[in-house]
Amino acid sequence: MDLGAEIIDQASEQFLQQMVVEEHFSGAALVMRGDDIVHARAYGPATLDASNRLDTIFHVASMTKEFTAAAVMQLVEQGMIDLEGSINDYLPERYRSEKWSSVKVRHLLSHTSGVPDYAETRDYYDVVDGWAFGDTVDGMIREAMDKDLQFEPGSDFYYSNIGFTLLGEILQEQSGQPYAAFIQDNVLDPAGMTNSRIHVEGHEPRPGEAAGLRWDEEKGRHVKDDILSLPVTPPDGGLATTLSDFIKWISVYRDMSHPKLSAASLERMMQPSIPPVSYLWPDQGLRGEASYGFGLTLSGDLIMHEGYIVGFRSHFIYSRDDDLLIAVFTNNTSNDVFRMSSGLFAINQ
């Protein structure tokens, strides 16, 4: 479904206007029940000289993880990867570590590997606007290879972006394709997400693509974001998409159907890992104790995920029982996207 004109629900709009006042909300918000659009509207600047629109392209950061997980599950179905196999069996030889012999592929997918995450800053980092490529990613992985695991794989939960960086390396090694090309050919395009792509080195913004901003209290306006945050690698946070394309992705969960992925694999992505993760995201237990699947946060029938990178925040909630989708994409780093999405969810249940 492609969004056309804005549709305004008065209760949702009243809440979002409050967010405009209190948080200088800049982005786009969607409420959709079944095939019906309840609320769809854009807010604030896309760039310093253009306004956001419903078809604006936003970077959605860690929401990318579910797309990486879907790609891995395709190779599992093809017998190229075993979820119970050691990651050392599938990584490029240069990235295999004795410390990782007991780390299974499913541990990376569920953040239960114990592999420590990369840091915000390192002397070898060459990070531009939060994006890390090439030698920087190589340095991140090699640093992780030398560190002890934080816990026995599978025994605990620790959100680790580098786990998905490693999954990207596995995808490339086993498929013979660059990560971005594999995702485009096998995940995005088959789902009809033709306005979406992965941010790679040399990325040039397309017409209609939002810039990463933040609100400057002293200047009283949005400015280009320069706040330090974790650097992003394509497999853990590189997706740029639109609300219309994301609706097409949610239809994959609604119908449990993707041209290159079975319903069984999609269900596997939505199985909770052990232990639960309510201690980390206590507010996200909207319909029961929060947990994590493969690239997805879970709570009862809800699937969710948040994204945060320089200049952008994102969050979605999808109720499988109610067929209700809430999606908030922002290009203002300081926006509390979970406050917005959970607020819209409460209004529209």
C-alpha positions in Angstrom: 0.0 0.0 0.0 1.3 3.4 -0.9 0.3 6.3 1.3 -1.3 9.3 -0.5 -2.9 12.2 1.3 -2.5 12.7 5.0 -5.2 11.1 7.1 -5.9 12.6 10.5 -7.4 11.0 13.6 -8.2 13.7 16.1 -7.1 11.8 19.2 -3.8 10.7 17.7 -3.2 14.2 16.2 -3.8 15.9 19.6 -1.2 13.6 21.2 1.3 14.1 18.4 0.9 17.9 18.5 1.7 17.6 22.2 4.9 15.8 21.1 5.6 18.6 18.6 5.4 21.1 21.5 7.2 19.1 24.1 9.8 17.3 22.0 9.9 19.2 18.7 8.8 16.0 17.0 10.2 15.9 13.4 9.3 12.9 11.3 6.2 10.8 10.3 3.7 8.8 12.2 1.3 6.0 11.1 -1.6 4.2 12.7 -3.1 1.4 10.7 -5.7 -1.2 11.6 -6.1 -4.0 9.1 -6.1 -2.4 5.6 -7.4 0.9 7.0 -5.2 3.9 7.6 -6.3 5.5 10.9 -3.7 8.3 11.0 -0.9 9.2 8.7 0.9 12.5 8.9 4.3 14.1 8.6 5.7 16.7 11.0 8.6 19.2 11.0 11.6 19.5 8.7 13.1 16.7 6.6 16.2 18.9 5.9 17.1 22.4 6.8 15.1 23.7 3.8 12.3 21.2 3.2 9.5 19.7 5.2 8.9 16.0 6.0 6.3 14.2 3.9 4.6 10.8 4.0 6.9 9.6 1.4 10.1 10.9 3.0 12.9 8.3 3.4 14.1 7.8 6.9 17.0 5.9 8.3 15.5 3.5 10.8 18.7 2.2 12.5 18.3 -1.0 14.5 15.0 -1.8 13.0 17.4 -3.2 10.3 18.1 -6.1 12.5 14.8 -7.9 11.6 15.8 -7.7 7.9 19.2 -9.1 8.7 17.5 -11.9 10.6 15.1 -12.7 7.7 18.1 -12.9 5.4 19.9 -15.3 7.7 16.8 -17.5 7.9 16.7 -17.7 4.1 20.2 -19.3 4.2 19.1 -21.6 7.0 16.2 -22.8 4.8 18.7 -23.4 2.0 20.9 -25.5 4.3 23.8 -23.1 4.1 23.6 -22.1 7.8 22.6 -24.1 10.8 21.1 -22.1 13.7 22.8 -24.6 16.1 26.2 -24.3 14.3 29.2 -22.4 15.7 29.6 -19.0 14.2 33.2 -20.0 13.5 31.9 -22.5 10.9 30.4 -19.6 8.9 32.4 -16.5 9.4 35.3 -15.6 7.1 38.4 -17.3 8.4 40.0 -14.1 9.4 37.2 -13.4 11.9 37.1 -16.8 13.6 38.0 -16.8 17.3 38.7 -19.6 19.7 36.6 -17.6 22.3 33.6 -18.0 20.0 33.6 -21.8 19.5 30.5 -22.2 21.7 28.7 -19.2 20.2 25.9 -20.4 17.9 24.2 -18.5 15.1 21.0 -18.3 17.0 22.8 -16.7 19.9 23.8 -13.7 17.7 20.3 -13.4 16.3 18.8 -13.2 19.9 21.6 -11.1 21.6 22.4 -14.1 23.9 26.0 -14.7 22.6 27.9 -12.9 25.3 30.0 -11.1 22.6 30.7 -7.6 24.0 29.4 -4.7 21.9 31.7 -2.2 20.3 32.4 1.1 22.1 31.3 4.6 21.2 34.9 5.7 20.5 38.2 4.1 19.6 41.4 5.6 18.3 41.1 3.5 15.1 37.6 4.6 14.3 37.0 6.5 11.1 33.3 7.4 11.6 31.4 9.9 9.5 27.9 11.0 10.7 27.8 7.9 12.8 28.5 5.4 10.0 31.3 2.9 10.1 32.7 1.0 7.1 35.8 -0.8 5.9 38.8 -0.7 8.3 36.7 0.6 11.1 34.4 -2.4 11.0 37.4 -4.7 10.7 38.9 -3.1 13.8 35.6 -3.5 15.7 35.5 -7.2 14.9 39.1 -7.8 15.7 38.8 -6.0 19.1 35.8 -8.2 19.9 37.7 -11.3 19.0 40.3 -10.6 21.7 37.7 -10.0 24.5 36.3 -12.7 26.8 32.6 -13.4 26.5 30.5 -11.7 29.1 28.6 -14.9 29.9 28.1 -18.4 28.7 26.3 -18.2 25.4 22.5 -18.7 25.8 22.6 -18.1 29.5 21.8 -14.3 29.5 20.8 -11.4 27.3 22.9 -8.5 26.3 22.0 -6.2 23.4 25.1 -6.3 21.2 25.1 -4.5 17.9 28.3 -6.2 16.8 26.4 -9.6 16.9 24.5 -8.4 13.8 27.7 -7.0 12.3 29.0 -10.5 12.5 25.8 -11.9 11.0 26.4 -9.6 8.0 29.8 -11.1 7.6 28.3 -14.6 7.7 25.7 -13.6 5.1 28.5 -12.3 2.8 30.7 -15.3 3.3 28.0 -17.9 2.8 26.1 -16.2 -0.1 29.0 -14.8 -2.0 27.2 -11.4 -2.2 27.8 -8.1 -0.5 25.4 -7.7 2.4 23.5 -4.8 0.9 23.0 -6.5 -2.4 21.8 -9.7 -0.7 19.3 -7.8 1.4 18.0 -5.8 -1.7 17.7 -8.9 -3.9 16.3 -11.4 -1.4 14.5 -9.4 1.3 13.5 -5.9 0.2 12.6 -6.2 -3.5 10.6 -9.5 -3.1 8.5 -7.8 -0.4 7.9 -4.9 -2.8 10.0 -2.4 -0.8 11.4 -0.7 -3.9 12.0 2.6 -2.2 14.2 1.1 0.5 17.9 0.4 0.5 20.9 -0.2 2.8 23.2 2.7 3.6 26.6 1.7 2.3 30.0 3.5 2.0 29.6 6.4 -0.4 25.9 6.8 0.3 24.4 9.7 -1.6 21.0 11.0 -0.2 18.2 10.5 -2.7 15.5 13.2 -3.4 13.1 13.1 -0.5 15.6 11.6 2.0 15.5 13.1 5.5 18.7 14.6 7.0 19.7 13.6 10.6 18.8 16.5 12.8 18.4 17.5 16.5 16.7 20.4 18.3 19.0 23.2 19.4 17.5 25.0 22.4 19.8 28.0 22.2 19.0 28.6 18.5 15.4 27.6 18.8 15.4 25.4 15.7 16.5 22.0 14.3 20.1 21.7 13.3 22.3 19.0 11.8 22.9 16.4 14.5 26.4 16.1 15.9 25.6 14.1 19.1 27.9 11.2 19.8 26.3 7.7 19.6 27.4 4.2 18.8 28.7 3.9 15.2 26.5 2.0 12.9 27.4 -0.8 10.5 25.0 -1.8 7.6 23.7 -5.1 9.1 22.9 -3.7 12.5 21.4 -0.4 11.4 21.7 0.5 7.8 18.1 0.4 6.4 16.6 3.6 4.9 12.9 3.2 4.2 9.5 4.9 3.9 6.3 4.4 5.8 4.7 2.9 2.7 7.4 0.4 2.3 7.3 -0.5 5.9 3.6 -1.3 5.6 4.6 -3.8 2.9 7.0 -5.4 5.4 4.4 -5.7 8.1 2.1 -7.5 5.7 4.8 -10.2 5.7 4.1 -10.8 9.4 0.3 -10.4 8.9 0.1 -12.9 6.2 3.1 -15.0 7.4 4.3 -15.0 3.8 7.4 -13.7 2.0 8.4 -14.9 -1.5 11.7 -16.2 -0.2 10.9 -17.1 3.4 8.6 -19.7 4.9 6.0 -19.2 7.5 8.0 -21.5 9.8 11.0 -19.3 9.6 9.0 -16.2 10.3 7.5 -17.9 13.3 11.0 -18.9 14.5 11.9 -15.2 14.4 9.0 -14.5 16.8 9.9 -17.2 19.4 11.1 -15.6 22.6 14.7 -16.2 23.7 15.6 -17.2 27.2 15.9 -15.4 29.5 13.2 -12.7 29.2 14.5 -9.1 28.9 12.0 -7.1 30.9 14.8 -5.9 33.2 16.3 -4.1 30.2 13.0 -2.7 28.6 10.5 -2.8 31.5 8.2 -0.3 29.8 8.0 -2.5 26.7 6.1 -5.2 28.4 2.9 -3.8 27.0 1.1 -7.2 26.7 3.2 -9.4 29.0 6.9 -9.8 29.9 9.2 -8.4 27.3 11.5 -10.8 25.5 13.6 -10.9 22.3 13.3 -13.2 19.2 15.5 -12.9 16.2 15.8 -9.2 15.4 12.5 -8.4 17.2 11.4 -7.3 20.6 8.3 -9.3 21.8 5.5 -8.9 24.3 2.6 -11.2 24.1 1.2 -10.9 20.5 3.2 -7.7 19.9 6.4 -7.5 17.8 8.4 -4.3 18.1 11.8 -2.7 17.6 13.5 0.6 18.2 16.2 2.3 16.2 18.7 5.0 17.3 21.5 6.5 15.3 23.0 10.0 14.8 20.1 12.2 13.7 17.4 9.5 13.6 15.1 7.5 15.9 12.4 5.0 15.1 10.0 2.6 16.8 7.2 0.3 15.7 4.6 -1.8 17.4 2.5 -4.4 15.6 -0.2 -6.4 17.2 -0.8 -9.7 15.5 -4.0 -10.3 17.3 -5.5 -6.8 16.5 -3.8 -6.3 13.2 -2.8 -2.9 14.5 0.4 -1.1 13.4 2.0 1.9 15.0 5.1 3.3 13.3 7.0 6.4 14.2 10.0 7.5 12.2 11.9 10.6 13.3 14.8 12.6 12.2 15.4 14.3 15.5 17.8 12.5 17.7 16.2 13.7 21.0 12.7 12.4 20.2 11.5 9.7 22.6 10.0 7.4 20.0 8.8 4.8 22.4 6.8 7.4 24.3 5.2 8.4 21.0 4.5 4.9 19.7 3.2 3.5 23.0 1.1 6.6 23.4 -0.5 6.1 20.0 -0.9 2.4 20.8 -2.8 3.3 24.0 -5.0 5.7 22.1 -5.8 3.2 19.3 -6.2 -0.1 21.1 
